Amino acid sequence: MRRAKSKRLEMRARRAARRLGEHVQKSRLRTTSIDNLGGYRVVSDGGIVLAGQRYELALAGLLERYEIGRA
């Protein structure tokens, strides 16, 4: 996936999450560890991790969670 396209899809997922009272966090670490796998996680506005506790969600997982790209 090209960088520009993946960034657009990421922003769509972030907007969809915001509409549901959630937000998407991206791991900022360059290397992975047992507790941080370098992907995304979804957090409620109250601070509860809803998905991807160890940042294991890929962009495809976010798109599936918010049903983006389905006709």
C-alpha positions in Angstrom: 0.0 0.0 0.0 1.4 3.4 -0.9 2.2 5.8 1.9 -0.3 8.5 0.9 -3.1 5.9 0.5 -2.4 4.3 3.9 -2.3 7.7 5.6 -5.7 8.5 4.1 -7.1 5.2 5.3 -5.6 5.8 8.8 -7.3 9.2 9.0 -10.6 7.7 8.0 -10.3 5.1 10.8 -9.4 7.9 13.2 -12.5 9.9 12.2 -14.7 6.8 12.5 -13.3 6.1 16.0 -13.9 9.7 17.1 -17.6 9.5 16.0 -17.9 6.5 18.3 -16.3 8.2 21.3 -13.0 6.3 20.8 -9.6 7.3 19.5 -6.8 5.4 17.7 -3.2 5.4 19.1 -0.2 4.5 17.0 2.9 3.1 18.6 5.8 5.4 18.4 8.5 2.8 19.0 10.8 1.9 16.2 11.6 -1.6 17.5 9.0 -4.1 18.8 9.0 -5.7 22.2 6.8 -8.2 23.9 4.5 -5.4 25.2 4.6 -3.2 22.1 4.2 -4.8 18.7 4.4 -1.6 16.7 0.9 -1.2 15.4 -2.3 0.5 16.6 -4.7 0.3 19.5 -8.2 1.7 20.2 -8.9 3.5 23.4 -12.2 4.8 24.7 -12.5 8.4 25.8 -12.4 7.1 29.4 -9.0 5.6 28.8 -10.0 2.0 28.6 -8.1 0.0 25.9 -10.8 -1.6 23.7 -8.6 -3.4 21.1 -4.9 -3.9 20.5 -3.7 -3.7 24.1 -0.1 -4.4 23.0 -0.4 -2.3 19.8 -0.9 -5.4 17.8 -3.6 -4.0 15.4 -2.5 -3.5 11.9 -4.2 -0.9 9.6 -6.2 -3.6 8.1 -7.6 -4.5 11.5 -8.7 -0.9 12.1 -10.4 -0.8 8.7 -12.2 -4.0 9.5 -13.2 -2.7 13.0 -14.8 0.4 11.5 -16.1 -1.2 8.3 -14.1 1.1 6.1 -13.8 0.2 2.4 -16.8 -2.1 2.3 -19.5 -1.4 -0.2 
